[in-house]
Amino acid sequence: MKKLINEIDNIVDEMLDGMTAAYPQYVKRLDGLDVLVRAGGSEGKVALVSGGGSGHEPAHGGFVGKGMLDGAVAGAVFTSPTPDQVYEAIMAANGGKGVLLVIKNYTGDVMNFEMAADMAADEGVEVEKVVVADDVAVENSTWTTGRRGIAGTIFVHKLAGACAEAGGDLATVKAVAEKVIANVRSMGMAVDACTVPAAGKPSFDLAEDEIEIGIGIHGEPGVNREKISSVNEIADKLLAKILDEGIYGEGDEVAVMVNGMGGTPLMELFVANKHIAEVLAGKGIKIYKTLVGNFMTSLDMEGFSITLLKLDDELKPLLDAPADTPAFVQV
Amino acid sequence: MAGKVYDCMKKIGDVIIENKDFLTDLDREIGDADHGVNMARGFHAVEEKVPADLTDIGAFLKKTGMTLLSTVGGASGPLYGTAYMEAGKVAAGKETITADEFNEMLLAAIAGIQKRGKAVRGEKTMLDALIPAQETYAAKVAEGAGIVDALDAACEKAHEGIEFTKTIRATKGRASYLGDRSIGHQDPGATSATLTLEAIRDYLKSNS
């Protein structure tokens, strides 16, 4: 394993200090904790707190700032943060108007965030939660933990964050988050696996000519392994599964996110986006806004995910609202 | 002087830490390659933070559970943390426990895991090792067996439970995303739970 690291056990700690050193105008780190909150605090507004395992940078700390998150909790690499850390994030981010937890649907994340929410509620803080489950690669049935939360989570941060920034109360912000969750779907793939530093080897093995379709963001294997094909054909497969959901039809307006997994050149993401734009145009689906880049990564994994969010007159202004964070700036 | 509960927990921690890579490799097959790493981090913290001279078993287990909760992360942190805290409630104020009380502790731990994880037997989780182990333990104790003999039989059942997890698909936890591809792999949580029971048995065997 070749990595730019000092001590494996210090990666998250050093990363958070590095982020704080780079963006003091946006974030401050809570003493002795793996929590970033807004440098200027969140007084008088509903606070959004998210988080999860590390290794998904810029998620989530990179989205702490005006118009998006108020706090982000970083767990160990690919490991949910612990309840005590989430609790401290809730208490620090709370600006007196309540806190909305944005949780990605993983067993550990849901358990740890729920325990923290219970602890904060005991202290009199008004806490609500939403669980993002946008990954269509996973069967949504009683036979699984349910769909995973992946890149679509960023749209929840953006739109619910805009609502909170505009003064929405906790119930309204939560309703926006739930509306985004209901209208956002994603699917990803990997050309090559990622290496968790503490494990020291790739999380799965792919032959030179193999790809993994339906990959998650933790190096967990996907749902199907196959021979590599052109990026157009790969994008077609991911899009087909997303469109199968029946949410996005002719005449609808959508936001598109083409998200890199961390080890993918932007060049390849744009190549993919060219095709995605053409396919959607061919189906009469209107693209209102496109985001291309690394938003929800998986360490050094090579691959990408596609996310579609159906928009309406309520969601469009929230998507367009200004945001000022380390990883997402929109004037 | 270190109490007996400390020595026993030290044995559990040593076994988990020795098996760090093994557990992580199992998790790599069907999960996210961190089970051993996370559990080892937790037990290093237990050794650091839980006072060795704390002889109240209930208090010791409560502190152990809280330490695991705040250091392990993932799903294992809340699950093992809850298990030790619930078992600790049964043993509150006690410096020794009987075979029957140990059964009550196992039951409390399992109930805590079920509540926190919203899982039942047969979903390819640690419950598939723990529930049959507890049932066998209780039956042996009812027949008059001592704690070590009953644990021997329980560990055997826990191993059968691990083998059973190879035959089923996961419906809880991250392995459930794999669908049928999780079949053929043993569950890392069932494995660490079995290692825990074996460590307790081995400690009692060499110290009773």
Interface residues (C-beta under 8 A of the other chain):
Chain A: G53 G75 A76 V77 F78 T79 S80 P81 T82 P83 D84 Q85 Y106 T107 G108 M111 N112 M115 A137 V138 E139 T142 W143 T144 T145 R148 V196 A198 A199 S203 F204 G216 H218 G219 E220 P221 V223
Chain B: T24 R28 I30 G31 D32 A33 D34 V37 N38 R41 L69 S70 T71 V72 G73 G74 A75 S76 G77 P78 L79 R116 G117 R169 T171 K172 G173 R174 S176 Y177 L178 G179 R181
